[in-house]
Amino acid sequence: MNNSITLQEIEKAVRKIVALESRLDELEQQTISLRKSVKSGGGYDFAEDITGYNRNTPQNKVSQKKIPYEFRLGKPRFERVHLEAWMKDSSYNDRYWE
């Protein structure tokens, strides 16, 4: 059994790697563009989209002050950065919101 690799096989593998790296760069740029276009905050609908909770859960958590929010014009406003940090780190719950 011959386990040797030919120069052509190596060159073909290198071309595939270069093509994959190029595609990865494109995808990274698309991701950056999408992040810039995504909303950074909103109301209950926004909180539902970010957390995956149904409507009642964010409302209950607001009344219990167990979710990051602030009141603007008499309505809770949720910020993406706070919700994402809150979902990743349970100690983030210890902050007082409002």
C-alpha positions as CSV (number, residue, x, y, z in Angstrom):
1,M,0.0,0.0,0.0
2,N,1.4,3.3,-1.1
3,N,0.7,6.3,1.3
4,S,2.6,8.9,-0.7
5,I,0.9,12.1,-1.8
6,T,1.7,13.6,-5.1
7,L,2.7,17.2,-5.7
8,Q,-0.5,17.7,-7.7
9,E,-2.6,16.5,-4.8
10,I,-0.9,18.9,-2.4
11,E,-1.4,21.8,-4.8
12,K,-5.1,20.9,-5.2
13,A,-5.5,20.8,-1.4
14,V,-3.8,24.2,-1.1
15,R,-6.1,25.7,-3.7
16,K,-9.1,24.4,-1.8
17,I,-7.8,25.9,1.4
18,V,-7.2,29.3,-0.2
19,A,-10.7,29.2,-1.7
20,L,-12.2,28.3,1.8
21,E,-10.2,31.1,3.4
22,S,-11.5,33.6,0.9
23,R,-15.1,32.4,1.4
24,L,-14.6,32.7,5.2
25,D,-13.5,36.3,4.8
26,E,-16.6,37.1,2.7
27,L,-18.8,35.5,5.3
28,E,-17.1,37.5,8.1
29,Q,-17.7,40.7,6.2
30,Q,-21.4,39.8,5.7
31,T,-21.7,39.1,9.4
32,I,-20.3,42.5,10.3
33,S,-22.7,44.2,7.9
34,L,-25.7,42.3,9.3
35,R,-24.7,43.1,12.9
36,K,-24.7,46.8,12.0
37,S,-28.2,46.5,10.5
38,V,-29.7,44.6,13.4
39,K,-31.7,46.6,16.0
40,S,-29.9,47.3,19.2
41,G,-33.0,47.6,21.4
42,G,-36.8,47.7,21.6
43,G,-39.9,46.7,23.5
44,Y,-41.5,43.4,24.4
45,D,-41.4,42.1,20.9
46,F,-37.7,42.8,20.8
47,A,-37.1,41.0,24.1
48,E,-39.1,38.0,22.8
49,D,-36.9,37.8,19.7
50,I,-33.7,38.0,21.6
51,T,-34.5,35.7,24.5
52,G,-36.9,33.3,22.8
53,Y,-39.4,33.7,25.6
54,N,-43.1,34.1,25.0
55,R,-44.8,37.5,25.6
56,N,-45.7,36.8,29.3
57,T,-42.3,35.9,30.4
58,P,-40.6,39.3,29.8
59,Q,-43.6,41.0,31.3
60,N,-43.4,38.9,34.4
61,K,-39.6,39.4,34.7
62,V,-40.0,43.1,34.3
63,S,-42.5,43.2,37.2
64,Q,-40.1,41.1,39.3
65,K,-37.1,43.2,38.2
66,K,-35.4,40.1,37.0
67,I,-34.6,41.2,33.4
68,P,-32.5,44.1,32.2
69,Y,-34.7,47.0,31.1
70,E,-35.3,50.6,31.5
71,F,-38.5,52.7,31.2
72,R,-38.7,55.1,28.4
73,L,-41.9,57.1,27.9
74,G,-43.6,54.8,30.4
75,K,-42.8,51.6,28.6
76,P,-40.0,49.1,29.2
77,R,-37.1,49.2,26.7
78,F,-34.7,46.3,26.3
79,E,-31.2,46.7,25.0
80,R,-29.6,43.9,23.1
81,V,-26.2,44.1,24.8
82,H,-27.9,43.9,28.3
83,L,-30.2,41.0,27.3
84,E,-27.3,39.0,25.8
85,A,-25.1,39.5,28.8
86,W,-28.0,38.6,31.1
87,M,-28.6,35.4,29.2
88,K,-24.9,34.4,29.4
89,D,-24.2,35.3,33.0
90,S,-26.7,34.6,35.8
91,S,-25.0,37.0,38.1
92,Y,-26.0,39.8,35.7
93,N,-29.5,39.2,37.2
94,D,-28.4,40.8,40.5
95,R,-28.4,44.3,39.0
96,Y,-31.4,46.5,39.8
97,W,-33.2,47.5,36.6
98,E,-35.3,50.6,35.9
